[in-house]
Structures are given as C-alpha cells and as structure tokens.
Amino acid sequence: MLNKAKEQAKTLGLDIEFLREDAREFNFDKSFDLALMICEGAFPLMETDEMNFMILKNAYSSLNEKGKFIFTTLNGLFPLFHSVKDFINQGSVEGKSENNTFDLMTFRDYSVYETIDDKGNKKILHCNERYYVPSEITWLLKSLGFNKIEIFGCKSGAFSRNDNLTTEDFEMLVVAEK
C-alpha cells in the first residue's frame, strides 16, 4: 500500500514522506498538532487490549500541548444491541447462535476474511476486532490526559459532529483534545 501511495504522490507531483511504523511502538514526542486515525487504522485491530491501549498512548504522546486526536472505532453499542435483540427473537436458552461471532465477554468479533492480492494470491486472514462502548473510550482517553472528549455516530465515509451516536452506528467518531 505504501508503494501505491508513493506512486500516486509522484504522479500528482506531491513531495510526501511515507513511513512504515508500528503504531504500538513509534515515538514522535509532541511533534504534531493533529493525529488522525480513521477506518480502524490500527486501533482496535490488535490482538489484546494492552496493544490497543499502546496505540492510544503513542497518539497522545505524539501531540503537542494543544493537540487533537480524531479517530473512528467500532461501536460496542451496535453488536451489543443487535446480539441481545437476536437472542430475544431466537428464544435461545444459551443466548448464542452458531453464526454469532461476537463474544459478549471480550467485546471482540472473530471472523475470517478472504481476499486476492495484486499478484493473484489468495490470502486468508483470521481477524478479531475489539468493540468499545463510549464510556470505555472516554475513560481510556482521560487516563492518558485528554481533557475534552466528544463522541459521535458515523456512517462509513461520512464523518460529522452533527450525528449523535446510536445503537445503529457501526462505528463511532471520537474527537479528543489535550
């Protein structure tokens, strides 16, 4: 993807420095006014909550004194609401359907994603994605030192502070300021 981005930048005559970094390990000490992470750029795709927290921690440390952090993450209200609704409609004693991959104990959704790469090779990815509820995101960000935290609903590709978060929003838009 970086090679494609470099080619596109060159085609457009743009001079952009592209970096390949691990979001859990980079250090850009107070270098930026803004950190932007949309479409689950890394967070919440890590295997553990601790790894996800490291991403938030590094984003915080990368921001200057008045920096803003804007990101999207998976809305835990969505699968929670829909899982409960499905359970009630099914009348299941166990409360878990065979095709339900959402784990209520960990707020993780387990799935298998199949794709074909640019060279025609089939790739199979075993994924687990962490969903967060608004109060949890607020607590995580406040524990890092963010002072102002706002959470909104968001539709894929349509991010706006005008959308209140609901149980129908698959993602949430988070705007945090130091």
C-alpha positions as CSV (number, residue, x, y, z in Angstrom):
1,M,0.0,0.0,0.0
2,L,2.9,2.4,0.7
3,N,4.3,1.7,-2.7
4,K,0.9,2.5,-4.3
5,A,0.7,5.7,-2.2
6,K,4.3,6.7,-3.3
7,E,3.4,6.2,-6.9
8,Q,0.2,8.2,-6.6
9,A,2.0,11.0,-4.8
10,K,4.7,11.1,-7.6
11,T,2.0,11.1,-10.3
12,L,0.4,14.1,-8.6
13,G,3.7,15.9,-8.1
14,L,3.5,15.7,-4.3
15,D,6.5,15.5,-2.0
16,I,5.3,13.3,0.9
17,E,7.5,11.4,3.3
18,F,5.8,8.0,3.9
19,L,6.8,6.0,6.9
20,R,6.2,2.4,7.8
21,E,5.8,2.2,11.5
22,D,4.2,0.1,14.1
23,A,1.5,2.2,15.9
24,R,2.3,0.4,19.1
25,E,5.9,1.4,19.1
26,F,6.5,4.7,17.4
27,N,7.7,7.8,19.1
28,F,7.1,11.3,17.7
29,D,7.3,13.2,21.0
30,K,5.0,16.2,20.8
31,S,5.6,16.6,17.1
32,F,2.1,17.1,15.8
33,D,-1.0,19.4,16.1
34,L,-3.3,16.6,15.0
35,A,-3.4,12.8,14.9
36,L,-5.9,11.2,12.6
37,M,-6.8,7.6,12.5
38,I,-9.9,6.6,10.6
39,C,-11.4,3.4,9.5
40,E,-9.8,1.5,12.3
41,G,-6.3,2.4,11.1
42,A,-4.7,0.2,13.7
43,F,-6.9,0.6,16.8
44,P,-9.0,-1.6,17.6
45,L,-7.5,-4.4,15.5
46,M,-4.7,-5.6,17.8
47,E,-4.9,-8.9,19.5
48,T,-5.0,-7.6,23.1
49,D,-6.5,-4.6,24.9
50,E,-3.0,-3.7,26.0
51,M,-1.8,-3.4,22.4
52,N,-4.8,-1.2,21.5
53,F,-4.0,1.0,24.6
54,M,-0.4,1.4,23.4
55,I,-1.7,2.9,20.1
56,L,-3.8,5.5,22.0
57,K,-0.8,6.2,24.3
58,N,1.5,6.8,21.3
59,A,-1.0,9.0,19.6
60,Y,-1.3,11.1,22.8
61,S,2.5,11.4,23.2
62,S,2.8,12.5,19.6
63,L,0.6,15.5,20.1
64,N,1.8,18.9,21.2
65,E,0.2,20.7,24.2
66,K,-3.0,21.6,22.4
67,G,-3.1,18.7,20.0
68,K,-6.2,17.0,18.8
69,F,-6.8,13.3,18.2
70,I,-9.6,12.3,15.8
71,F,-10.3,8.7,15.2
72,T,-13.0,6.2,14.5
73,T,-13.5,2.9,16.3
74,L,-16.0,0.1,16.4
75,N,-19.1,1.0,18.4
76,G,-19.8,-1.6,21.1
77,L,-23.4,-0.5,21.4
78,F,-24.1,-1.9,17.9
79,P,-23.3,-5.6,18.4
80,L,-24.4,-5.5,22.0
81,F,-27.8,-4.2,21.0
82,H,-28.1,-6.5,17.9
83,S,-26.9,-9.6,19.8
84,V,-29.4,-9.1,22.6
85,K,-32.2,-8.4,20.0
86,D,-31.2,-11.6,18.1
87,F,-31.1,-13.6,21.3
88,I,-34.6,-12.5,22.3
89,N,-36.0,-13.2,18.8
90,Q,-34.5,-16.6,18.6
91,G,-35.6,-17.6,22.1
92,S,-32.3,-19.4,22.6
93,V,-31.6,-20.8,26.0
94,E,-27.9,-20.5,25.6
95,G,-28.1,-17.0,24.2
96,K,-25.6,-17.6,21.4
97,S,-26.4,-18.6,17.9
98,E,-24.0,-20.8,15.9
99,N,-23.1,-18.0,13.5
100,N,-22.8,-15.3,16.1
101,T,-19.0,-14.4,16.2
102,F,-19.4,-11.6,18.7
103,D,-18.1,-12.5,22.2
104,L,-20.0,-10.6,24.9
105,M,-17.3,-11.3,27.5
106,T,-14.5,-9.7,25.5
107,F,-16.4,-7.4,23.1
108,R,-14.4,-9.0,20.3
109,D,-15.8,-10.1,16.9
110,Y,-13.9,-13.1,15.4
111,S,-14.0,-13.5,11.6
112,V,-12.2,-14.9,8.6
113,Y,-11.5,-12.6,5.7
114,E,-10.5,-13.9,2.3
115,T,-9.1,-11.7,-0.4
116,I,-6.9,-11.9,-3.5
117,D,-3.7,-9.8,-3.5
118,D,-2.4,-7.8,-6.5
119,K,-0.4,-10.9,-7.7
120,G,-3.5,-13.1,-7.7
121,N,-2.6,-15.0,-4.5
122,K,-5.4,-15.9,-2.1
123,K,-5.0,-14.5,1.4
124,I,-6.9,-15.7,4.4
125,L,-6.9,-13.5,7.5
126,H,-8.2,-14.6,10.8
127,C,-9.4,-11.4,12.4
128,N,-10.5,-10.3,15.8
129,E,-11.8,-6.8,16.2
130,R,-12.4,-5.1,19.6
131,Y,-15.6,-3.0,20.0
132,Y,-15.7,-0.2,22.6
133,V,-18.5,1.5,24.4
134,P,-18.4,5.3,24.7
135,S,-17.8,5.3,28.5
136,E,-14.8,2.9,28.0
137,I,-13.2,5.1,25.3
138,T,-13.8,8.2,27.5
139,W,-12.1,6.5,30.4
140,L,-9.1,5.3,28.3
141,L,-8.6,8.8,26.8
142,K,-8.9,10.6,30.2
143,S,-6.5,8.2,31.8
144,L,-3.9,9.3,29.1
145,G,-4.5,13.0,29.8
146,F,-7.0,14.1,27.2
147,N,-9.2,16.9,28.6
148,K,-12.1,17.2,26.1
149,I,-13.6,14.2,24.6
150,E,-16.6,14.1,22.2
151,I,-18.1,11.0,20.7
152,F,-20.4,11.0,17.6
153,G,-22.0,8.4,15.4
154,C,-20.5,7.9,12.0
155,K,-21.5,6.4,8.8
156,S,-18.9,4.8,6.5
157,G,-17.1,7.7,4.8
158,A,-19.4,10.3,6.3
159,F,-17.9,11.7,9.5
160,S,-19.7,14.6,11.2
161,R,-20.1,16.1,14.6
162,N,-23.8,16.5,13.7
163,D,-24.5,12.8,14.1
164,N,-25.4,11.6,17.6
165,L,-24.2,8.1,18.4
166,T,-26.9,5.4,18.4
167,T,-27.1,1.7,18.6
168,E,-27.4,1.7,14.8
169,D,-24.0,3.2,14.2
170,F,-21.4,0.5,13.4
171,E,-18.6,3.0,14.2
172,M,-18.1,6.0,16.4
173,L,-16.2,9.2,15.7
174,V,-14.1,10.3,18.6
175,V,-12.6,13.8,18.9
176,A,-10.2,14.3,21.8
177,E,-8.2,17.3,22.8
178,K,-5.3,17.8,25.2
